Amino acid sequence: MQFYKFLAVDNLGKFHKGKLVAESEQEIVDYLSSLGLTPIKIYISTETFFDKILRPFRRLSLKEKIFFARNISLILKSGAGLIEGLKVFVRNLKDGYLKNFVLFLIYNLQKGNPFYLTFQYFPESFTPVEIELIKIGELSGNLTKTFDNWVEDLEKEKNVRTELLSSLLYPSIILIAAFGVIILVTTFVMPKIAGLVQQMGTKLPAFSQIILSTGIWIGNHIKIIFIILGLLIIIFISLFITRKGRQVLLLIALKLPILKTLILNMNLRSFCFIFGSLIESGITVSQSLYLTSLVISHPELKEATLRMHQKIQGGANFEEVLVQERIFPPIFSGVMIIGSETGNLSKVLEVMERYYEDEVKYSIKNLMTLLEPLLIVFVGIIVGLIAVSIVVPVYQQISAQLEQGLQSRQIQ
């Protein structure tokens, strides 16, 4: 199997380009012809140095996954054949990662491979749970319901992210404004004030001397500071886009009391949805816990879920192992035990999912309520320190001049 890049044109004169895996160039030609495309150029794709750097970025975004899942659901509900529906769908897609994925999906379906098999080739875009749910939906004939539920969960995840980002907008503006004030003062105001003070010959107090010296140093090294800040931003982005990097950032965030509860609630919501979806699909409790542990990012919750899976495999029951794990809040454990004993575990998990979804919203709101006044105080302290360091020398000079004026009058 070899990666091939291609450029083709359809009967309307629209150009299409993409990337496919095939055994030969002729196989690519035949496949494109089956899509109603005329190949113009086909060549073997080689991974360059920049391709390796950009590899972590090559995955389906949350928005693309929602768009794809919603369209698959519509194709299945329309009664049209899946392959024919996908052919119509792919013609209207822009060139990019999603189009390459759909092309590869059609290619595998035409070869007679199962629908879920294509998703296994893209582990950076689809979690093991998502693949397993699609597999179960296909084998049970409930693929439409599977995609409807998937869209619903992706929409919830998108709403949480949107709410978090919108809540961070105002604090970000305050921080940028504070940084702008510091840069403006240190590059333009401080040097002039320092020059004026030197001309006056006024002896500054230690406080003003420290503030002015610090401001002048920042102004003289502003380029280096910008370079360092740029490197820090690049390092943060590099950590954020890699799996190990996100784990490092998560461990740091869990050390902060403000974020600890928020992260736990977000992972409990994910636990409820994933575990409940797997149980409802007919998967055993033990296997459902194992698959859920593969997706959970909270380290303690992940380990607890995996321990529960291992204990149940050893013969313990769900109620016993759940009580033993202290990471789960008492209210959570109590409700889960009741649901398990009454045979309504999946429905109880659905209720708890909505509960923790609300808890996440409240946690974000409380975080912003605490963060906004702290940032305002932070900006006020910075502006106050700068103002005092400027006012004190001016006040000293005025006092000295008034004192000299009074002494000269007394002499006369």
Secondary structure as the mmCIF struct_conf table of DSSP 4:
data_model
#
loop_
_struct_conf.conf_type_id
_struct_conf.id
_struct_conf.beg_label_comp_id
_struct_conf.beg_label_asym_id
_struct_conf.beg_label_seq_id
_struct_conf.end_label_comp_id
_struct_conf.end_label_asym_id
_struct_conf.end_label_seq_id
STRN STRN1 GLN A 2 VAL A 9
TURN_TY1_P TURN_TY1_P1 ASN A 11 LEU A 12
BEND BEND1 GLY A 13 GLY A 13
STRN STRN2 PHE A 15 ALA A 22
BEND BEND2 GLU A 23 GLU A 23
HELX_RH_AL_P HELX_RH_AL_P1 GLU A 25 SER A 34
TURN_TY1_P TURN_TY1_P2 LEU A 35 GLY A 36
STRN STRN3 THR A 38 ILE A 44
HELX_RH_AL_P HELX_RH_AL_P2 PHE A 49 LEU A 54
HELX_RH_3T_P HELX_RH_3T_P1 ARG A 55 PHE A 57
BEND BEND3 ARG A 59 ARG A 59
HELX_RH_AL_P HELX_RH_AL_P3 LEU A 62 SER A 78
TURN_TY1_P TURN_TY1_P3 GLY A 79 GLY A 79
HELX_RH_AL_P HELX_RH_AL_P4 LEU A 82 ARG A 91
TURN_TY1_P TURN_TY1_P4 ASN A 92 ASN A 92
BEND BEND4 LEU A 93 LEU A 93
HELX_LH_PP_P HELX_LH_PP_P1 LYS A 94 LYS A 94
BEND BEND5 ASP A 95 GLY A 96
HELX_RH_AL_P HELX_RH_AL_P5 TYR A 97 GLN A 110
TURN_TY1_P TURN_TY1_P5 LYS A 111 GLY A 112
TURN_TY1_P TURN_TY1_P6 PHE A 115 TYR A 116
HELX_RH_AL_P HELX_RH_AL_P6 LEU A 117 GLN A 120
TURN_TY1_P TURN_TY1_P7 TYR A 121 TYR A 121
TURN_TY1_P TURN_TY1_P8 PRO A 123 SER A 125
BEND BEND6 PHE A 126 PHE A 126
HELX_RH_AL_P HELX_RH_AL_P7 PRO A 128 SER A 140
TURN_TY1_P TURN_TY1_P9 GLY A 141 GLY A 141
HELX_RH_AL_P HELX_RH_AL_P8 LEU A 143 LEU A 184
HELX_RH_PI_P HELX_RH_PI_P1 VAL A 185 VAL A 189
HELX_RH_AL_P HELX_RH_AL_P9 MET A 190 MET A 200
TURN_TY1_P TURN_TY1_P10 GLY A 201 GLY A 201
HELX_LH_PP_P HELX_LH_PP_P2 THR A 202 PRO A 205
HELX_RH_AL_P HELX_RH_AL_P10 ALA A 206 ASN A 220
TURN_TY1_P TURN_TY1_P11 HIS A 221 HIS A 221
HELX_RH_AL_P HELX_RH_AL_P11 ILE A 222 ILE A 241
BEND BEND7 THR A 242 THR A 242
HELX_RH_AL_P HELX_RH_AL_P12 ARG A 243 ALA A 253
TURN_TY1_P TURN_TY1_P12 LEU A 254 LYS A 255
BEND BEND8 LEU A 256 LEU A 256
HELX_RH_AL_P HELX_RH_AL_P13 PRO A 257 GLU A 280
TURN_TY1_P TURN_TY1_P13 SER A 281 GLY A 282
HELX_RH_AL_P HELX_RH_AL_P14 VAL A 285 VAL A 295
HELX_RH_AL_P HELX_RH_AL_P15 PRO A 299 GLN A 313
TURN_TY1_P TURN_TY1_P14 GLY A 314 GLY A 315
HELX_RH_AL_P HELX_RH_AL_P16 PHE A 318 GLN A 324
TURN_TY1_P TURN_TY1_P15 ARG A 326 ILE A 327
BEND BEND9 PHE A 328 PHE A 328
HELX_RH_AL_P HELX_RH_AL_P17 PRO A 330 THR A 342
TURN_TY1_P TURN_TY1_P16 GLY A 343 GLY A 343
HELX_RH_AL_P HELX_RH_AL_P18 LEU A 345 ILE A 411
#
